[in-house]
Amino acid sequence: MTSKHHSVRPNIKTVIDKAVEVLKIEADGVLKLAERIDDNFAEMVELIYSSRGRLIVGGIGKSGIIGRKIVATLNSTGTRSLFLHPVEAMHGDIGMVSKDDIFLALSNSGETDELNILIPNIRHIGCTVIAFTGNKNSTLAKQSDIVIDVGVDCEACPMGLAPTASTTALLAMGDALAIALMDKKHIQTDDFKKYHPGGALGQRLASQVKDLMLTDESLPLIYENATMERAVEVIDQGRLETTLVVKPDHTLIGIITDGDLRRAVAKKKPIFEQKVKDVMTKNPRTVGPDWPTYDALNTMERYQITALPIIDSAGKVLGILHLHDILGKGEFKFNGLQTAELP
């Protein structure tokens, strides 16, 4: 048993070393793409952004698989796209292409016959052609209006046969395109919700604040005359980096966050000699329990905050909503408010 265990260890090390080598090769390939981003990329983004049609993506084999993923990412981030298989296109599917569309051709070698045969037909329709290729002198590159260099120094495959680093680079450039377009279109959280109505994040964004807010006895509440020493304890216990300052009837009058603590520490007066009312931010941003969650998230993004007090029409605290609860990292609470004994 022992001798068998020892005989396996060298093989395990070899496997680990090989995996690390592959990851480093692929990471290096992607990093080198960043050095080649130029005016061609900016021109491509502007062209697609201004287009009245769709972005049609085409590729064969592994490039085709990557193309389908790029299309999925583009559609989910607000850019209308579809995948066109070059062979099927030559047997009728080219009918889905219009002159207002832009064609994005994917080929590492730039010498994929099925794709290069299709390009003249695409151009005849009136489409602009963009190429993602690792060969700027290829047939594909010469037929294209814009060429984006996605070449890598070598494949992770030791024989250089299986597309590995090259497909990773292709995928990364597709992501760069999708996010650049998303930024240019100013896609907001409510837009993302429309594109992901069935996903976990989409379901949370489609809910109301009261469905996700924390409402139990662990609400981080404190009175304005309490000591800052006690406030720090409440913040630490609640693990929300926040405590809500309330009157005895639970009317909200302020909030203390990590930022408030840092500013208080920066003052000459020792923080533990101060009262909560001296450190708190008065009249914090709040939302109501019936607010759409995506509106609450937009408020967090707009004002660079991570937690929102939830109040009723009289200004009394009903709960608190943290960014983690929206993004899925928190534990959701659906029970009613249980009044806690305040410090």
N, C-alpha and C positions, 0 to 999 in steps of 0.2 A: 504494500500500500504506500509506504513512504517513498520507495524508489520510483514508483509510478508518478507520484506527486512531483518529485524533483525533476523527472524527465519532461514534464509538461511545462515547467516554468520558462525555459528558454523559448519555447514556441509562443507562449503568451507575450513575452517581451517583444518578439519579432512582430507579432500582430499589432501590438500597441504602437511600436515604432513606425510601422507601415501606415497605420491610421493617422498618426500625427503628421507624417510626411505628406500624405494626401491633402489633409486640411491646410497645411502650410502652402502647398502648391496652389490650391484653389483660392486661398485668401490672398496670396500674392498676385494672382491673376486679376482679382477684383480690384485690389488697391491700385494696380497700374492703370486700370481704366480711368480712375479719377484724374490721373495726370494728363489724360488725352481728351477730357471734356473741353470743347471749344465752341466757337461760334456756330458750327454745324448743329450742335445739340440745341443751342438757343433758337436757331432758325427752325429746327424741327418742332420744338415745343410751340412756338408762335404760329407755325403753319397749322398744326393740329388744333390748337386752341381756336383759331379763326375759321376753321373749316365748317361749312354748313352740313357736311356729310358725316360719314362714320370713318373710323380707322379700321381698315381691313388688314388682318395679319395672316401671312402665309409662310409655310415652311414644311419640310419633309423630314420624316424620321424623328430623331431626338429634338431637332430644332422645331419640328411641328408640335411636339409635346410641350416644349417651353413656350411656343407661341400661344397655345391654348391657355396656359397659366397667365401669360401676359394679358390676354384678352379678359380673363376673369378679373384680374386686378384692376384693369382699366375700367371695366364696367362698374365695379364696386366702388370706384372712387370718382365717378362722374363723367367718364369719357366713353361715349357710345362706340362699341367695338364688336367685331365678330371675326371668327377664324374661318379662313377659306383654304381648303386643301387643294394644292395646285393640280393634282390629277383630276379630282372631281370638278374643279373649275373648268378644265378643258373638255369636260363631258356635260356641260350645261350649267354648272353652279356659278359660272362667271356672270350669269344673268342677274345675280343679286348685287353686282357692283354698279355704281353710278358714277358720273363724271365729277360729282361733288365729293366723292370719297377719296381717301388717301390710302395708298397701299404700302404696308410695311413688310418687307421681305427679309426672312431670317435664313442665313446660311453662313456657317463659319468659313467654308472654303470659297464661297461665292461662285462655285462651279456646279451647283446642283442642276442637272439637266431639266428636270420637271419644272423647276422654278424659273429658270432662264427662258424656257420655251413660252411660259405664261406671260412674262413681263411685257413683251411687245403688244400683246392683246390688251393688257391692263392699260398701257399707255395710249393705245388706240381709243379706248373708252374716254380718255381725258384725265385719268387720275395722275396725281403726283406720286412718284415712287421713292420710298426711303429704304435704304438697305442697312441692316445690322450685319456686318460681315467682318471676318478676321483677315480678309485679303483685299486691300484697297485697290489693287490692280486687276481684280477678277472681272469676269464677264458681267456678274451681277452689279458690281460697283460701277462699271462703265455704262450700264443701262439705267442707273438711278440718278435722281435729282439731288438727293442728299445721302451722303455715306457716313455712317457712324462706325468707327473702328472698335470692334469688340474682340480683337485678337489677343491671344495669350501666348506666352513664351513656350509653354509645353503643356501637354495633358498630364493628368495625374496617373493615367494608365501607363505602366512601365513600357508597353509596346507602342504607345502613342496612337492606339487604334480606337479605343472606346472614348467617345466624347464625354469628358468629365469637367476639367477646368473650363473648357470652352463653353459648355452649356451653362455652367455656373455664372460665367461672365455675361452670357446672353440674358440670363434671368435677371441678374443684378441691374443690367442696363435697362431692361424693361421696367423694373421697379423704379429706377431713377426717373424714367419718362413719366410713369403714372403719378408719382408723387409731385414732380415738377408741375404737371398739368393740374393736379389737385390743388396745389398752392396757388397757381395762377387763377383758377376758377373760384378761389376763396370758399372751398367746400367747408361747411360748418357741421356741427354735430347733428342738427336736425336733418341736413341733407344725407349724412351718413346713415341715419336711422331709416330714411326712405329706401336706401339701397340695400339695407340689411334687415328687413322686417322679420325674418325668421331666425336670426342668430341670437345668441345669448345676450350680447350687448344691445342688439336691436330691441329685444323684448324689454330690457331694463329701461332703455331710452323711451320706449312707448308707454311705460308705466307712469304713475303719478308719484310725487315725492313721498306721500304717506305710505306707499307700498315698500319703500326702501329705508326710511328714516329709522334711526335708533330711538327707541321710546321707553326702554325699561329702567329699572332702578339704578343702572350704571351711568345714567346721563350725568355729564360733568357739570354740575351746578354749584354755584357759590354765591354768598352775599357780598355786597360791596364793601362792608366794613371788616371783612375777614382779613387775616394776615396773608402776605404774599407767600410765606412759608407753607401755609395751608393750601393756597392756590396751586403751588408747584406740586404738592402731594396729589391734589385732585387731577391735575393734568397728567401726572405720571400714572395714576391708577386707571384713568379712562382710556389711555393709549390712543387718544385722538389728537394730541398735540394742541388741545383747546379746552377751555372751560368757559361756560356761559355764566354771566353775572346777572342775577335776578333779584327782584324784590321778594318779600315773604309770600306774596300771592303768585309768584312765578312770572311776573311781568319782566320781560327782558330789558335790561338797561345797558348791557355792554358785553364785551367778549375779551378774553385774553388768549393770545396765540403764542407760539414760539417766537414770532417776530416781536411781539410786545415784550416778552421776557428779555430778548436781546437788547432792545432799546432801553429797557429799565436798568439792565446791568451796566449799560454804557454811561448812565448818569452817575454823578459823583456820590449821591446818597446810596448807601448799601440797600440792595433790593429787599432784604428781609426786614428792613425798618419802614418799608412802605406798605400802604394798604392797597387792597384790590382796586378801589376806586381811583387810586393815583396812577395805576398802570394800565387799566383796561382801555380798550377802544370803545368810545361811546357810539351809540346808534349804528351798530354793525349792519352789513347787508343781510337781509332775511328773505325767506320765501314762505309761501303758504303750503299747507298739506296737499291741496288740490292742484298745485303747479305741475305741468308736465316735467318729467325728469330731465328731458333734453334742454328745457329752458333753464333749469337749475344748473346743469353742467355748463351751459353757455355763460351763465352768470359767474361761475367759478373761473372759467377761462378768461372772461373779460376783466375781472378784478384781481386775477392771480391769487385766489384763495382756495383752500382745500376743504373747508368745512362751512356749512351754512346752518344757522339756527332756523328751526321751523316754528312759526308762531301762528296763533289764531287771530281773528279780527280785532281782538282786544289787546293784542301784543303779548299774550302769555305763551310761554314756551311749551310746545307740544313734543318736540324732538330735535334731533340734529342729523344732518345728512353729510357724510364724508365722501370725498372723491373716490375712495377705495370701494365704497358700497355701490357706486355707479359702475365702476370698471370691473367689479366682480371679485375684488380681493378681500372684501369684508364679509362679515356674517350678517345676513339680512334679518331684520326684526319686523314682525308683523303684529305683535301684541299691542294692546293699548298702553297709554302712559301710566306708569306706576310712580307715584310721588315718592321721592327719596328724602331721607332725613338730611337736611343741608348742614354743611359745616358752619 
